[in-house]
Amino acid sequence: MINTVNIIGLGALGMLYGRNMMKPLGYENVRFIMDQNRYEKYKDQRYIINGAECKFNMVPLREATPADLVIVAVKYPGLKQAIEDIESSVGEGTVIMSVMNGISSEDMIAARYGADKMIYAVAQGMDAVKFGSKLNYTLSGALRLGMYPRGSRENLDAVTDLLTRSGLEYVEEEDIIFRMWSKFMLNVGVNQTCMVYDTTYKGVIEEGEPNLIFISAMREVIAVANAEGVKLTEADLNAYVDIIRSLGPDQMPSMAQDRINKKPGEVDAFSGEVIRLAAKHDIQVPVNRYLNRRAKEIEAQYTNK
């Protein structure tokens, strides 16, 4: 049974899961770990989630101890450092779950700590918007879960037990790799398009150039996925477009929020990964190359890259 959780990452997902997991585990047993500078900045911060105040247990890395579950909820640019930072949180029996976007974080974490510790997870259907210390959402979505190859059924059962106790929805996937690629397809389209065109979910659904780019970027992912042995189809694309239609029209995905907050986004986890895999299979992905270039040009305006 999972009784202690360490979370790295204070974004929308980290906050949502942390708050809910405190209900069965208590404040002291859900710990947000961070470097000393972040600890000094955030240790007394109080957060507002859907209008309700929430305080989290902040722990500097030098005081972090092994937890039953480690949740990696950072943005892609911070992943390599996060993998180093969770070292003191990982013990012999620790389970690790990444809730990050993209399709590469699990392999990177497993390379350091072992595939046997990993749970595959995809966060889907959440429409959260986080600015500063305030998080608002109308849909909390559900975690899609599966076992890592060579993974443990016992570990997966422990995670689903905690999610049940926390009141968090989840779905066990028979083919978690397919689900991860499906969500990746959506993120490649919606995150990058909303960021580049500075728009909301409504902007990519309505007829116009953003909609054309949104759909075209996802179709390029289908071609790459098929080459990688993942059987994504146009029907899957349509199903995920319907998910976007179900979200608040004035809400926006994380990369669009990053543009407003003037923070580095996850372009390398999205179009960067598409471009890398497309080159392996000699597949043309001009829309993703365009989105990659434009996103980096926009980011350079406020990150001084």
C-alpha positions as a LaTeX table, in Angstrom:
\begin{tabular}{lrrr}
\hline
Residue & $x$ (\AA) & $y$ (\AA) & $z$ (\AA) \\
\hline
Met1 & 0.00 & 0.00 & 0.00 \\
Ile2 & 1.19 & 3.50 & $-0.81$ \\
Asn3 & 1.36 & 5.67 & 2.30 \\
Thr4 & 3.89 & 8.33 & 1.26 \\
Val5 & 4.16 & 10.31 & $-1.97$ \\
Asn6 & 6.91 & 12.63 & $-3.20$ \\
Ile7 & 5.99 & 14.92 & $-6.10$ \\
Ile8 & 8.44 & 16.89 & $-8.21$ \\
Gly9 & 6.72 & 19.65 & $-10.15$ \\
Leu10 & 4.29 & 22.31 & $-8.92$ \\
Gly11 & 2.29 & 22.67 & $-12.11$ \\
Ala12 & $-1.38$ & 21.96 & $-12.67$ \\
Leu13 & $-1.10$ & 18.17 & $-12.47$ \\
Gly14 & 1.20 & 18.16 & $-9.46$ \\
Met15 & $-1.15$ & 20.47 & $-7.59$ \\
Leu16 & $-4.28$ & 18.53 & $-8.53$ \\
Tyr17 & $-2.92$ & 15.12 & $-7.57$ \\
Gly18 & $-1.14$ & 16.44 & $-4.48$ \\
Arg19 & $-4.26$ & 18.05 & $-3.08$ \\
Asn20 & $-6.38$ & 14.95 & $-3.63$ \\
Met21 & $-3.79$ & 12.55 & $-2.26$ \\
Met22 & $-3.55$ & 14.53 & 0.95 \\
Lys23 & $-7.12$ & 13.45 & 1.73 \\
Pro24 & $-6.25$ & 9.82 & 2.52 \\
Leu25 & $-2.55$ & 10.28 & 3.31 \\
Gly26 & $-2.44$ & 13.54 & 5.25 \\
Tyr27 & $-0.45$ & 16.74 & 4.76 \\
Glu28 & 2.87 & 15.39 & 6.04 \\
Asn29 & 2.88 & 12.35 & 3.78 \\
Val30 & 2.49 & 14.18 & 0.46 \\
Arg31 & 5.71 & 16.08 & $-0.10$ \\
Phe32 & 6.67 & 18.43 & $-2.91$ \\
Ile33 & 10.43 & 18.14 & $-3.30$ \\
Met34 & 12.51 & 20.95 & $-4.80$ \\
Asp35 & 15.93 & 22.55 & $-4.80$ \\
Gln36 & 16.85 & 25.04 & $-2.09$ \\
Asn37 & 16.12 & 28.14 & $-4.18$ \\
Arg38 & 12.62 & 26.94 & $-5.03$ \\
Tyr39 & 12.07 & 25.89 & $-1.43$ \\
Glu40 & 12.87 & 29.37 & $-0.15$ \\
Lys41 & 10.56 & 30.86 & $-2.77$ \\
Tyr42 & 7.59 & 28.55 & $-2.25$ \\
Lys43 & 7.78 & 27.24 & 1.34 \\
Asp44 & 5.18 & 29.67 & 2.68 \\
Gln45 & 3.14 & 29.98 & $-0.50$ \\
Arg46 & $-0.56$ & 29.28 & $-0.27$ \\
Tyr47 & $-2.31$ & 28.13 & $-3.40$ \\
Ile48 & $-5.85$ & 28.67 & $-4.65$ \\
Ile49 & $-7.49$ & 25.73 & $-6.41$ \\
Asn50 & $-10.93$ & 26.48 & $-7.83$ \\
Gly51 & $-11.29$ & 29.27 & $-5.28$ \\
Ala52 & $-10.27$ & 27.22 & $-2.24$ \\
Glu53 & $-7.02$ & 27.83 & $-0.40$ \\
Cys54 & $-4.56$ & 24.95 & $-0.22$ \\
Lys55 & $-1.15$ & 24.66 & 1.46 \\
Phe56 & 1.35 & 22.02 & 0.38 \\
Asn57 & 4.17 & 20.35 & 2.28 \\
Met58 & 7.38 & 21.65 & 0.69 \\
Val59 & 10.61 & 19.74 & 1.30 \\
Pro60 & 14.12 & 20.75 & 0.13 \\
Leu61 & 16.03 & 18.04 & $-1.73$ \\
Arg62 & 18.61 & 17.64 & 1.04 \\
Glu63 & 15.81 & 16.58 & 3.41 \\
Ala64 & 13.95 & 14.31 & 0.99 \\
Thr65 & 13.64 & 10.64 & 1.95 \\
Pro66 & 12.39 & 7.61 & $-0.02$ \\
Ala67 & 8.66 & 7.52 & $-0.70$ \\
Asp68 & 6.33 & 4.69 & $-1.68$ \\
Leu69 & 5.40 & 6.63 & $-4.83$ \\
Val70 & 7.30 & 9.33 & $-6.72$ \\
Ile71 & 5.29 & 11.40 & $-9.20$ \\
Val72 & 7.26 & 13.25 & $-11.87$ \\
Ala73 & 5.17 & 16.23 & $-12.98$ \\
Val74 & 7.70 & 18.69 & $-14.39$ \\
Lys75 & 7.76 & 20.30 & $-17.81$ \\
Tyr76 & 9.97 & 18.60 & $-20.40$ \\
Pro77 & 12.81 & 21.17 & $-20.22$ \\
Gly78 & 13.24 & 20.26 & $-16.55$ \\
Leu79 & 13.14 & 16.46 & $-16.94$ \\
Lys80 & 16.87 & 15.70 & $-16.97$ \\
Gln81 & 17.40 & 17.69 & $-13.77$ \\
Ala82 & 14.31 & 16.14 & $-12.17$ \\
Ile83 & 15.69 & 12.66 & $-12.81$ \\
Glu84 & 18.74 & 13.62 & $-10.78$ \\
Asp85 & 16.72 & 15.42 & $-8.11$ \\
Ile86 & 14.50 & 12.44 & $-7.25$ \\
Glu87 & 17.46 & 10.22 & $-6.36$ \\
Ser88 & 17.00 & 10.59 & $-2.59$ \\
Ser89 & 13.26 & 9.92 & $-2.98$ \\
Val90 & 13.72 & 6.56 & $-4.66$ \\
Gly91 & 14.19 & 3.52 & $-2.44$ \\
Glu92 & 14.17 & $-0.20$ & $-3.09$ \\
Gly93 & 10.36 & $-0.46$ & $-3.09$ \\
Thr94 & 9.53 & 2.92 & $-4.64$ \\
Val95 & 7.09 & 3.11 & $-7.55$ \\
Ile96 & 7.67 & 5.91 & $-10.08$ \\
Met97 & 4.94 & 7.45 & $-12.23$ \\
Ser98 & 5.47 & 10.19 & $-14.78$ \\
Val99 & 2.43 & 12.30 & $-15.65$ \\
Met100 & 4.38 & 14.35 & $-18.16$ \\
Asn101 & 3.41 & 15.04 & $-21.73$ \\
Gly102 & 5.21 & 13.27 & $-24.55$ \\
Ile103 & 6.34 & 9.69 & $-25.09$ \\
Ser104 & 9.94 & 9.72 & $-23.82$ \\
Ser105 & 9.96 & 10.53 & $-20.09$ \\
Glu106 & 9.29 & 6.96 & $-18.95$ \\
Asp107 & 12.23 & 5.54 & $-20.88$ \\
Met108 & 14.53 & 8.27 & $-19.58$ \\
Ile109 & 13.50 & 7.66 & $-15.96$ \\
Ala110 & 13.66 & 3.88 & $-16.37$ \\
Ala111 & 17.19 & 4.13 & $-17.73$ \\
Arg112 & 18.26 & 5.60 & $-14.39$ \\
Tyr113 & 16.09 & 3.78 & $-11.85$ \\
Gly114 & 14.94 & 0.59 & $-13.56$ \\
Ala115 & 11.94 & $-0.39$ & $-15.67$ \\
Asp116 & 10.55 & $-2.51$ & $-12.84$ \\
Lys117 & 9.72 & 0.64 & $-10.87$ \\
Met118 & 7.78 & 2.38 & $-13.65$ \\
Ile119 & 4.06 & 2.85 & $-14.17$ \\
Tyr120 & 2.95 & 4.25 & $-17.52$ \\
Ala121 & 0.43 & 7.06 & $-17.12$ \\
Val122 & $-1.37$ & 9.49 & $-19.40$ \\
Ala123 & $-3.38$ & 12.38 & $-17.98$ \\
Gln124 & $-6.37$ & 12.96 & $-20.22$ \\
Gly125 & $-9.44$ & 15.22 & $-20.27$ \\
Met126 & $-8.24$ & 17.88 & $-17.81$ \\
Asp127 & $-8.86$ & 21.52 & $-18.76$ \\
Ala128 & $-6.82$ & 23.16 & $-16.01$ \\
Val129 & $-5.41$ & 26.66 & $-16.30$ \\
Lys130 & $-2.67$ & 27.71 & $-13.86$ \\
Phe131 & $-1.37$ & 31.23 & $-13.50$ \\
Gly132 & 0.93 & 31.93 & $-10.59$ \\
Ser133 & $-0.45$ & 30.29 & $-7.46$ \\
Lys134 & $-3.99$ & 29.90 & $-8.83$ \\
Leu135 & $-5.32$ & 26.78 & $-10.51$ \\
Asn136 & $-8.77$ & 26.58 & $-12.08$ \\
Tyr137 & $-10.42$ & 23.72 & $-13.89$ \\
Thr138 & $-13.89$ & 22.45 & $-14.74$ \\
Leu139 & $-12.78$ & 18.91 & $-15.67$ \\
Ser140 & $-10.22$ & 16.93 & $-13.66$ \\
Gly141 & $-9.94$ & 14.23 & $-16.32$ \\
Ala142 & $-8.69$ & 10.71 & $-15.70$ \\
Leu143 & $-5.34$ & 8.98 & $-15.57$ \\
Arg144 & $-4.90$ & 6.24 & $-18.16$ \\
Leu145 & $-2.61$ & 3.63 & $-16.62$ \\
Gly146 & $-0.68$ & 0.59 & $-17.72$ \\
Met147 & 2.31 & $-1.51$ & $-16.77$ \\
Tyr148 & 5.71 & $-0.74$ & $-18.15$ \\
Pro149 & 7.22 & $-3.67$ & $-20.05$ \\
Arg150 & 8.71 & $-5.86$ & $-17.32$ \\
Gly151 & 6.59 & $-3.85$ & $-14.89$ \\
Ser152 & 4.85 & $-5.06$ & $-11.77$ \\
Arg153 & 1.14 & $-5.83$ & $-11.40$ \\
Glu154 & 1.58 & $-5.27$ & $-7.67$ \\
Asn155 & 2.87 & $-1.75$ & $-8.29$ \\
Leu156 & $-0.01$ & $-0.94$ & $-10.61$ \\
Asp157 & $-2.52$ & $-2.21$ & $-8.05$ \\
Ala158 & $-0.91$ & $-0.05$ & $-5.36$ \\
Val159 & $-1.25$ & 3.05 & $-7.55$ \\
Thr160 & $-4.88$ & 2.37 & $-8.47$ \\
Asp161 & $-5.67$ & 1.75 & $-4.79$ \\
Leu162 & $-4.24$ & 5.18 & $-3.91$ \\
Leu163 & $-6.15$ & 6.86 & $-6.75$ \\
Thr164 & $-9.37$ & 5.26 & $-5.52$ \\
Arg165 & $-8.73$ & 6.42 & $-1.96$ \\
Ser166 & $-7.96$ & 9.90 & $-3.30$ \\
Gly167 & $-11.15$ & 10.15 & $-5.36$ \\
Leu168 & $-9.17$ & 10.43 & $-8.61$ \\
Glu169 & $-10.51$ & 8.80 & $-11.75$ \\
Tyr170 & $-8.43$ & 6.33 & $-13.70$ \\
Val171 & $-8.73$ & 3.80 & $-16.50$ \\
Glu172 & $-6.50$ & 0.75 & $-16.89$ \\
Glu173 & $-5.38$ & 0.41 & $-20.49$ \\
Glu174 & $-4.73$ & $-2.92$ & $-22.19$ \\
Asp175 & $-2.43$ & $-1.14$ & $-24.67$ \\
Ile176 & $-0.91$ & 1.79 & $-22.81$ \\
Ile177 & 1.60 & 2.46 & $-25.61$ \\
Phe178 & $-1.27$ & 3.09 & $-28.02$ \\
Arg179 & $-2.90$ & 5.43 & $-25.49$ \\
Met180 & 0.33 & 7.34 & $-24.95$ \\
Trp181 & 0.76 & 7.85 & $-28.69$ \\
Ser182 & $-2.88$ & 8.92 & $-28.99$ \\
Lys183 & $-2.43$ & 11.63 & $-26.37$ \\
Phe184 & 0.91 & 12.54 & $-27.92$ \\
Met185 & $-0.85$ & 13.06 & $-31.26$ \\
Leu186 & $-3.31$ & 15.42 & $-29.60$ \\
Asn187 & $-0.64$ & 17.36 & $-27.73$ \\
Val188 & 1.50 & 17.78 & $-30.84$ \\
Gly189 & $-1.50$ & 19.38 & $-32.52$ \\
Val190 & $-3.28$ & 21.36 & $-29.84$ \\
Asn191 & $-0.44$ & 22.48 & $-27.56$ \\
Gln192 & 1.82 & 23.78 & $-30.30$ \\
Thr193 & $-0.94$ & 25.35 & $-32.39$ \\
Cys194 & $-2.49$ & 27.20 & $-29.46$ \\
Met195 & 0.96 & 28.45 & $-28.45$ \\
Val196 & 2.07 & 29.57 & $-31.91$ \\
Tyr197 & $-1.27$ & 31.23 & $-32.76$ \\
Asp198 & $-1.83$ & 32.56 & $-29.22$ \\
Thr199 & $-5.30$ & 31.09 & $-29.09$ \\
Thr200 & $-7.64$ & 28.91 & $-27.02$ \\
Tyr201 & $-9.34$ & 25.57 & $-27.65$ \\
Lys202 & $-12.06$ & 27.46 & $-29.52$ \\
Gly203 & $-9.46$ & 28.91 & $-31.86$ \\
Val204 & $-8.25$ & 25.52 & $-33.07$ \\
Ile205 & $-11.72$ & 24.03 & $-33.47$ \\
Glu206 & $-13.27$ & 26.79 & $-35.55$ \\
Glu207 & $-12.55$ & 26.99 & $-39.29$ \\
Gly208 & $-9.37$ & 28.86 & $-40.10$ \\
Glu209 & $-5.60$ & 28.53 & $-40.32$ \\
Pro210 & $-5.09$ & 27.32 & $-36.71$ \\
Asn211 & $-7.56$ & 24.49 & $-37.33$ \\
Leu212 & $-5.72$ & 23.51 & $-40.51$ \\
Ile213 & $-2.38$ & 23.42 & $-38.69$ \\
Phe214 & $-3.88$ & 21.59 & $-35.68$ \\
Ile215 & $-5.27$ & 18.76 & $-37.81$ \\
Ser216 & $-2.28$ & 18.56 & $-40.16$ \\
Ala217 & 0.21 & 18.27 & $-37.29$ \\
Met218 & $-1.77$ & 15.35 & $-35.86$ \\
Arg219 & $-1.92$ & 13.60 & $-39.25$ \\
Glu220 & 1.86 & 13.74 & $-39.40$ \\
Val221 & 1.97 & 11.99 & $-36.02$ \\
Ile222 & $-0.28$ & 9.25 & $-37.40$ \\
Ala223 & 2.21 & 8.62 & $-40.20$ \\
Val224 & 5.13 & 8.45 & $-37.76$ \\
Ala225 & 3.21 & 6.30 & $-35.29$ \\
Asn226 & 2.31 & 3.79 & $-38.00$ \\
Ala227 & 5.97 & 3.58 & $-38.99$ \\
Glu228 & 6.79 & 2.89 & $-35.33$ \\
Gly229 & 4.25 & 0.06 & $-35.24$ \\
Val230 & 1.48 & 1.98 & $-33.44$ \\
Lys231 & $-1.78$ & 1.77 & $-35.38$ \\
Leu232 & $-3.21$ & 5.26 & $-34.98$ \\
Thr233 & $-5.97$ & 6.11 & $-37.46$ \\
Glu234 & $-8.07$ & 9.02 & $-38.67$ \\
Ala235 & $-10.83$ & 7.73 & $-36.39$ \\
Asp236 & $-8.53$ & 8.19 & $-33.40$ \\
Leu237 & $-7.78$ & 11.73 & $-34.57$ \\
Asn238 & $-11.50$ & 12.51 & $-34.75$ \\
Ala239 & $-12.08$ & 11.08 & $-31.27$ \\
Tyr240 & $-9.43$ & 13.38 & $-29.80$ \\
Val241 & $-10.76$ & 16.40 & $-31.66$ \\
Asp242 & $-14.09$ & 15.62 & $-29.98$ \\
Ile243 & $-12.32$ & 15.72 & $-26.61$ \\
Ile244 & $-11.12$ & 19.26 & $-27.38$ \\
Arg245 & $-14.67$ & 20.22 & $-28.30$ \\
Ser246 & $-15.81$ & 19.01 & $-24.86$ \\
Leu247 & $-13.40$ & 21.30 & $-22.99$ \\
Gly248 & $-14.05$ & 24.88 & $-22.00$ \\
Pro249 & $-13.74$ & 26.88 & $-25.25$ \\
Asp250 & $-11.89$ & 29.73 & $-23.57$ \\
Gln251 & $-9.42$ & 27.44 & $-21.81$ \\
Met252 & $-5.99$ & 26.69 & $-23.25$ \\
Pro253 & $-3.34$ & 23.95 & $-23.06$ \\
Ser254 & $-0.09$ & 24.21 & $-21.16$ \\
Met255 & 2.14 & 25.55 & $-23.95$ \\
Ala256 & $-0.24$ & 28.45 & $-24.56$ \\
Gln257 & $-0.13$ & 29.16 & $-20.83$ \\
Asp258 & 3.67 & 29.01 & $-20.97$ \\
Arg259 & 3.66 & 31.71 & $-23.64$ \\
Ile260 & 1.56 & 33.98 & $-21.42$ \\
Asn261 & 3.75 & 33.19 & $-18.40$ \\
Lys262 & 6.88 & 33.68 & $-20.54$ \\
Lys263 & 8.28 & 30.26 & $-19.70$ \\
Pro264 & 10.01 & 27.66 & $-21.89$ \\
Gly265 & 7.50 & 25.20 & $-23.28$ \\
Glu266 & 7.59 & 21.59 & $-24.43$ \\
Val267 & 8.24 & 22.01 & $-28.13$ \\
Asp268 & 11.15 & 19.55 & $-28.03$ \\
Ala269 & 8.90 & 16.91 & $-26.45$ \\
Phe270 & 6.31 & 17.40 & $-29.20$ \\
Ser271 & 7.46 & 18.46 & $-32.67$ \\
Gly272 & 11.08 & 17.80 & $-31.71$ \\
Glu273 & 10.25 & 14.14 & $-31.10$ \\
Val274 & 8.12 & 13.94 & $-34.26$ \\
Ile275 & 10.95 & 15.36 & $-36.36$ \\
Arg276 & 13.48 & 12.94 & $-34.84$ \\
Leu277 & 11.34 & 9.86 & $-35.45$ \\
Ala278 & 10.23 & 11.04 & $-38.90$ \\
Ala279 & 13.85 & 11.30 & $-40.01$ \\
Lys280 & 14.39 & 7.67 & $-38.95$ \\
His281 & 11.61 & 6.57 & $-41.29$ \\
Asp282 & 12.19 & 9.13 & $-44.09$ \\
Ile283 & 8.77 & 10.73 & $-43.48$ \\
Gln284 & 8.10 & 14.37 & $-44.35$ \\
Val285 & 6.66 & 16.44 & $-41.48$ \\
Pro286 & 6.61 & 20.07 & $-42.74$ \\
Val287 & 3.86 & 21.24 & $-40.38$ \\
Asn288 & 5.73 & 20.06 & $-37.31$ \\
Arg289 & 8.92 & 21.62 & $-38.62$ \\
Tyr290 & 7.02 & 24.91 & $-39.01$ \\
Leu291 & 5.55 & 24.68 & $-35.50$ \\
Asn292 & 8.95 & 23.82 & $-34.04$ \\
Arg293 & 10.59 & 26.82 & $-35.69$ \\
Arg294 & 7.83 & 29.29 & $-34.81$ \\
Ala295 & 7.53 & 28.12 & $-31.20$ \\
Lys296 & 11.27 & 28.53 & $-30.68$ \\
Glu297 & 11.23 & 31.97 & $-32.31$ \\
Ile298 & 8.45 & 33.06 & $-29.95$ \\
Glu299 & 10.16 & 31.58 & $-26.89$ \\
Ala300 & 13.42 & 33.32 & $-27.80$ \\
Gln301 & 11.67 & 36.68 & $-27.42$ \\
Tyr302 & 11.26 & 36.13 & $-23.67$ \\
Thr303 & 13.88 & 33.53 & $-22.74$ \\
Asn304 & 16.84 & 35.36 & $-24.32$ \\
Lys305 & 17.94 & 32.22 & $-26.11$ \\
\hline
\end{tabular}
